[in-house]
Amino acid sequence: MPAQTPLAQVMATVVGHGLPIAFTAFDGSRAGASDPVTTIALRDPRALNYLATAPGELGLARAYVSGYLDVEGDTYTTLRLLARETVGSLTPLERLSVLRQLGPKVLRPLPPPPEEVRPGLWWGLRHSLARDSRAISHHYDVSNRFYEWILGPTMAYTCAVYPGPDATLDEAQIEKVDLVCRKLDLQPGQRLLDVGCGWGTMVAHAAEHYGVKVLGVTLSRQQAEWGQKHLADRGLTDRAEIRYQDYRHVTETGFDAISSIGLTEHIGAANLPSYAAFLLRKLRPQGRLLNHSITRPTTTASVKRTGGFINRYVFPDGELEGVGKIIQVLQDSGFEVRHEENFREHYARTCLAWSKNLDAHWDEAVAEVGEGRARVWRLYLAGSSLGFDQRRIELHQVLAVKTTEGRAEMPLRLDFSKRLAPLAGASA
């Protein structure tokens, strides 16, 4: 690398001038804004290898997760600035000039950070039982303590629903599960199946406050163990159960209602019809389904992206569909869709709240799961919040019913405003 090449200046050229970003590098150089809102620091020459050999979000993620590149400032703000269309828009000649300044060594590929999914996870058919189990374990079987720090006492790892601008994360998570209960019109003595139940937030809330018998299933062993203990501590094991089990292995039937909160993202596009048909068979006539899932803003985008940061570090084999596709599949399977709602802005706020929780427990989190994994989560949460803010992803709840000869047993107008449970405390 030519000695006269200031690396910070090269970075400023690649990212683009005029942004309130400063750049520092291990060679002592500095460039960019004199009064920045954030600073990007190159701490190790290997950051350049990642950036040059895996351009775009993957190269940036590898450099950041490894600690070779750092952000001195707010991660969300930095990503928002880097997401502008003008960032990295170099001509071919400008790219060639940058590579000449950096030298040929930056084109030498490096092994990815250890936090990246290893090839063994990809063995087997996509969304087979064994491969799904490995994919779920990669993300969820990390550390229950780590999740407690990020999620807070509700242990709800899906979009919260903020009842007002001043609501806390915990209040919003309780509002979310209570809203699902209200949409399902749960009544004492009914039976609820919660597929992909996580740590059991919905299971416990429905059993305690709506008097229903609940079966929750999860493919994460650590989630099941935590949830089972939580139910026992709250004295709910006589009416609530959490199993370490694939939802496809549930043999019981005749449920009055099914909640699917955050599972559809793991199903896979090809499996959506069998997923919907399976849930339809599990319901009694006039039984309701509430499907809560992250979606794409259109139905035309590619559903499989195996090379990006989310797929390699966060949700292996995750696939997102447009809400129109989900509704189509539900209708084609025999469901009647009765209500749909978008909570995109709520999820942006939820992710920011999780980010603040992670920052508040940063040293503890690093000690628990390692700095690399903690960095994965910092990047993932900030990026997800930005994605919801900019409508690159959305969050939709779809309410459907299993009709019989046109009978839905639903009111002429739906009203979900009457809540039975307290907003805070009891579901924590």
C-alpha positions in Angstrom: 0.0 0.0 0.0 1.5 3.4 -1.0 2.7 5.2 2.2 1.3 8.5 1.0 -2.3 7.1 0.7 -4.3 8.4 3.7 -6.8 5.6 4.4 -9.4 7.8 6.0 -9.4 9.9 2.8 -9.9 6.8 0.7 -12.9 5.8 2.9 -14.4 9.3 2.6 -14.1 9.0 -1.2 -15.8 5.6 -1.3 -18.7 6.7 1.0 -19.1 10.1 -0.5 -18.3 13.6 0.7 -20.8 16.0 2.2 -22.2 13.6 4.9 -21.8 14.5 8.6 -19.4 11.5 9.0 -15.8 11.5 10.0 -13.3 8.8 9.2 -10.3 7.7 11.1 -7.8 4.9 10.3 -5.1 2.9 11.9 -2.5 4.8 9.8 -3.3 7.9 11.8 -5.3 9.7 9.1 -8.5 11.5 9.5 -11.0 12.8 6.9 -14.6 13.8 6.4 -16.8 16.2 8.4 -15.1 18.4 11.0 -18.1 18.4 13.2 -19.5 14.9 12.6 -22.6 13.2 14.1 -20.7 9.9 13.9 -17.3 8.5 13.1 -16.3 5.4 11.3 -13.0 4.0 12.4 -10.8 1.5 10.5 -9.0 -0.3 13.3 -7.2 -3.1 11.4 -6.0 -3.6 7.8 -8.2 -6.7 7.5 -11.3 -4.5 7.5 -10.2 -3.4 4.0 -10.1 -7.1 2.9 -13.7 -7.7 4.0 -14.9 -4.4 2.4 -13.1 -5.2 -0.9 -13.9 -8.9 -1.2 -17.6 -8.8 0.0 -18.9 -5.3 -1.0 -22.1 -4.0 0.3 -23.8 -4.9 3.6 -21.9 -8.3 3.9 -18.5 -6.8 3.8 -19.4 -4.0 6.1 -21.0 -6.5 8.5 -17.9 -8.8 8.5 -15.6 -5.8 9.2 -17.8 -4.6 12.0 -18.5 -7.9 13.7 -14.8 -8.8 13.7 -14.0 -5.4 15.4 -11.8 -4.4 12.5 -14.2 -1.5 11.7 -16.0 0.4 14.4 -18.6 3.1 14.8 -18.1 5.9 17.3 -21.6 7.2 17.6 -25.1 6.0 17.3 -25.3 2.8 15.1 -28.8 3.6 13.8 -27.8 7.1 12.8 -24.7 5.8 11.1 -26.7 3.2 9.1 -29.3 5.7 8.1 -26.6 8.0 6.6 -24.9 5.0 4.9 -28.2 3.9 3.4 -28.4 6.9 1.1 -28.4 6.2 -2.6 -25.3 8.3 -3.2 -23.2 6.3 -0.8 -20.7 4.1 -2.7 -21.8 5.3 -6.1 -18.4 5.3 -7.7 -17.8 5.0 -11.5 -15.7 2.0 -12.7 -12.7 4.3 -13.1 -13.1 5.6 -9.6 -13.3 2.1 -8.2 -10.1 1.1 -10.1 -8.4 4.2 -8.6 -9.4 3.2 -5.1 -8.1 -0.3 -5.6 -4.8 1.1 -6.9 -4.4 3.3 -3.8 -5.1 0.4 -1.4 -2.9 -2.1 -3.2 -3.6 -5.7 -4.4 -3.4 -7.2 -0.8 -7.0 -6.0 -0.1 -8.3 -8.4 -2.7 -7.1 -11.4 -0.7 -10.2 -13.1 0.8 -10.3 -13.7 4.6 -12.3 -16.4 6.5 -15.5 -14.9 7.7 -15.9 -14.1 11.5 -16.8 -17.2 13.6 -20.3 -15.7 14.2 -21.2 -16.3 10.6 -23.3 -19.4 9.9 -21.0 -22.3 9.1 -21.6 -24.6 6.0 -22.9 -27.4 8.1 -26.1 -25.6 8.9 -27.0 -25.6 5.2 -27.0 -29.4 4.9 -30.3 -31.0 4.0 -33.3 -29.7 2.2 -34.3 -26.1 2.9 -37.0 -26.1 5.6 -36.7 -29.8 6.3 -37.3 -30.7 10.0 -33.6 -31.2 10.7 -32.4 -28.1 8.9 -35.1 -25.9 10.5 -34.1 -27.2 13.9 -30.5 -26.2 13.3 -31.5 -22.7 11.9 -33.7 -22.0 14.9 -31.1 -23.1 17.4 -28.5 -20.9 15.7 -30.5 -17.8 16.6 -32.5 -18.6 19.7 -30.3 -21.1 21.6 -27.8 -18.4 22.5 -28.4 -17.5 26.1 -31.7 -16.9 27.9 -29.9 -14.4 30.1 -28.8 -12.5 27.1 -32.3 -12.4 25.8 -33.6 -11.2 29.2 -31.3 -8.2 29.0 -32.5 -7.3 25.5 -36.2 -8.1 25.7 -36.9 -7.1 29.2 -39.2 -8.9 31.7 -42.0 -9.8 29.1 -39.5 -11.9 27.1 -41.5 -11.1 24.0 -39.4 -11.2 20.9 -41.8 -9.9 18.3 -43.2 -6.5 17.4 -44.8 -4.7 20.3 -48.0 -2.6 19.9 -47.6 0.8 21.5 -51.0 2.0 22.9 -49.7 5.5 23.1 -46.7 7.7 22.5 -45.5 7.5 26.1 -46.0 3.7 26.5 -43.0 1.7 27.6 -41.7 -1.4 25.8 -43.1 -3.7 28.5 -46.5 -2.0 28.3 -46.4 -2.3 24.5 -45.5 -6.0 24.6 -48.4 -6.7 26.9 -50.7 -4.7 24.7 -49.6 -6.8 21.7 -50.4 -10.2 23.3 -53.6 -8.9 24.7 -54.6 -7.5 21.3 -54.0 -11.0 19.8 -56.3 -12.4 22.6 -59.0 -9.9 21.7 -58.8 -10.5 18.0 -59.1 -14.2 18.6 -62.1 -13.5 20.9 -60.7 -15.9 23.6 -63.2 -17.1 26.1 -62.8 -19.1 29.4 -62.5 -22.8 28.8 -61.5 -22.5 25.1 -58.3 -24.2 23.7 -55.5 -22.2 22.1 -52.6 -23.4 20.0 -49.6 -21.0 19.9 -47.2 -22.1 17.2 -43.7 -20.7 17.5 -44.4 -19.7 21.0 -40.9 -18.4 22.0 -40.5 -18.1 25.7 -44.2 -18.3 26.2 -45.4 -14.7 26.6 -48.6 -15.3 24.7 -49.1 -18.7 26.4 -48.9 -17.3 29.9 -51.0 -14.2 29.1 -53.9 -16.1 27.5 -54.0 -18.7 30.2 -53.8 -16.3 33.1 -56.1 -13.5 31.8 -58.5 -15.2 29.5 -58.9 -18.6 31.2 -58.1 -20.7 28.2 -56.1 -23.9 28.0 -53.0 -23.2 25.9 -50.5 -25.4 24.1 -47.3 -23.6 22.9 -44.6 -25.2 20.7 -41.1 -24.0 19.9 -38.1 -25.5 18.1 -35.7 -23.8 20.6 -34.8 -26.0 23.5 -33.7 -23.1 25.6 -36.9 -21.2 25.0 -39.0 -24.3 26.0 -37.0 -24.8 29.2 -37.3 -21.2 30.2 -41.0 -21.1 29.4 -41.8 -24.3 31.2 -40.2 -22.9 34.4 -41.9 -19.6 34.0 -45.3 -21.3 33.7 -44.6 -23.3 36.9 -43.5 -20.2 38.8 -46.8 -18.5 37.9 -48.9 -21.6 38.8 -50.2 -22.0 35.3 -49.2 -25.6 34.4 -52.7 -26.9 35.0 -53.9 -24.9 31.9 -50.8 -24.1 29.9 -48.0 -26.2 28.4 -44.9 -25.4 26.4 -43.3 -28.1 24.3 -40.0 -28.4 22.6 -41.6 -29.5 19.3 -42.0 -28.6 15.7 -45.5 -27.3 15.0 -45.8 -29.9 12.3 -45.7 -32.6 15.0 -48.7 -31.4 17.0 -51.3 -34.2 16.9 -54.1 -32.5 18.9 -56.9 -30.9 16.9 -60.2 -29.1 17.5 -58.6 -25.9 18.8 -60.8 -22.8 19.2 -58.0 -20.5 18.1 -54.5 -20.5 16.8 -51.9 -17.7 17.3 -48.8 -17.6 15.1 -46.7 -14.7 16.2 -43.3 -14.5 14.4 -43.3 -18.0 12.9 -44.3 -17.4 9.3 -40.8 -15.8 8.6 -39.3 -19.3 9.2 -41.7 -21.3 7.2 -40.4 -20.7 3.7 -42.4 -19.6 0.6 -42.8 -23.1 -0.7 -44.2 -24.4 2.6 -46.8 -21.6 3.1 -49.7 -23.6 1.5 -49.0 -26.7 3.7 -48.6 -24.4 6.8 -52.0 -22.8 6.2 -53.7 -26.1 5.4 -52.2 -27.7 8.6 -53.5 -24.8 10.8 -56.9 -25.0 9.1 -57.1 -28.7 10.0 -56.2 -28.0 13.6 -59.2 -25.6 14.1 -62.7 -26.4 15.0 -65.4 -24.9 12.7 -65.5 -21.1 13.1 -62.2 -21.2 14.9 -59.9 -18.2 14.4 -56.3 -17.7 13.3 -54.2 -14.7 14.0 -51.0 -14.6 11.8 -48.4 -12.0 12.9 -45.4 -11.7 10.7 -42.7 -9.6 9.2 -43.4 -9.0 5.5 -42.0 -7.5 2.4 -43.6 -4.2 1.1 -44.4 -5.9 -2.2 -45.2 -9.4 -3.5 -42.8 -9.2 -6.4 -39.4 -9.1 -4.6 -37.3 -12.2 -4.5 -38.1 -14.3 -1.4 -34.7 -16.0 -1.0 -31.5 -14.0 -0.3 -28.8 -16.3 1.0 -25.8 -13.9 0.7 -26.8 -11.0 3.0 -26.1 -10.2 6.6 -29.4 -11.3 8.0 -29.3 -14.7 6.4 -25.7 -15.4 7.3 -25.7 -14.0 10.9 -29.2 -13.7 12.2 -32.0 -15.8 10.6 -30.6 -18.6 8.4 -33.1 -19.7 5.8 -35.5 -16.9 6.7 -37.9 -15.9 4.0 -40.3 -12.9 3.8 -43.4 -12.6 1.7 -45.6 -9.6 0.9 -48.8 -9.6 3.0 -50.8 -10.1 -0.2 -49.1 -13.4 -0.7 -49.9 -14.5 2.8 -53.5 -13.5 2.5 -53.7 -15.3 -0.8 -52.4 -18.5 0.7 -54.7 -18.3 3.6 -57.7 -17.8 1.3 -56.7 -20.6 -1.1 -56.4 -23.0 1.9 -60.0 -22.3 2.9 -59.6 -19.5 5.5 -61.8 -16.4 5.2 -59.7 -13.3 6.0 -61.6 -10.8 8.1 -59.1 -8.2 9.3 -55.6 -7.0 8.5 -53.4 -4.4 10.2 -49.9 -3.0 9.6 -47.7 -2.3 12.6 -44.5 -1.2 10.7 -43.8 1.9 12.8 -44.4 0.0 16.0 -41.7 -2.5 15.1 -39.2 0.3 14.3 -39.8 1.6 17.8 -39.6 -1.9 19.3 -36.2 -2.6 17.7 -34.9 0.8 19.0 -36.0 -0.1 22.5 -34.2 -3.5 22.3 -31.1 -1.6 21.1 -31.2 0.6 24.1 -31.6 -2.4 26.4 -28.5 -4.0 24.7 -26.4 -0.9 25.1 -27.5 -0.6 28.8 -26.2 -4.2 29.3 -23.3 -4.1 26.8 -20.5 -5.2 29.1 -22.6 -8.0 30.6 -23.7 -9.1 27.1 -20.2 -9.2 25.8 -19.1 -11.3 28.8 -22.1 -13.7 28.3 -22.0 -14.3 24.5 -18.8 -12.7 23.3 -18.1 -9.4 21.6 -18.7 -10.7 18.1 -22.2 -11.9 18.7 -23.0 -8.8 20.7 -21.9 -6.8 17.7 -24.1 -8.9 15.4 -27.1 -7.9 17.6 -26.2 -4.2 17.7 -26.0 -4.1 13.9 -29.1 -6.3 13.4 -31.3 -4.3 15.8 -30.3 -0.9 14.4 -30.6 -2.1 10.8 -34.0 -3.7 11.4 -35.3 -0.5 13.0 -34.1 1.4 9.9 -35.7 -1.1 7.6 -39.1 -0.6 9.2 -38.7 3.1 9.3 -37.9 3.2 5.6 -40.6 0.6 4.6 -38.1 -1.9 3.3 -39.9 -4.4 5.6 -43.3 -4.3 7.3 -45.2 -6.1 10.1 -48.7 -7.4 9.5 -51.4 -9.1 11.6 -53.9 -11.0 9.6 -57.1 -12.4 11.3 -58.8 -15.3 9.5 -61.6 -17.7 10.4 -62.5 -21.3 9.4 -66.0 -20.9 8.0 -68.6 -23.7 7.6 -71.1 -23.1 4.8 -70.4 -19.4 5.1 -70.9 -19.3 8.9 -68.1 -17.3 10.6 -69.7 -16.6 14.0 -68.2 -13.1 14.0 -69.9 -9.8 14.8 -71.0 -7.6 11.9 -68.3 -5.1 12.9 -65.1 -6.1 14.7 -64.1 -4.1 17.8 -60.9 -4.9 19.6 -60.8 -2.0 22.0 -62.1 -3.7 25.1 -59.2 -5.2 27.0 -59.5 -7.5 30.0 -56.0 -7.6 31.3 -54.0 -4.8 33.0 -51.6 -3.0 30.8 -48.5 -3.6 32.9 -47.1 -6.0 35.4 -49.1 -9.2 35.3 -47.7 -10.5 32.0 -44.1 -9.7 32.8 
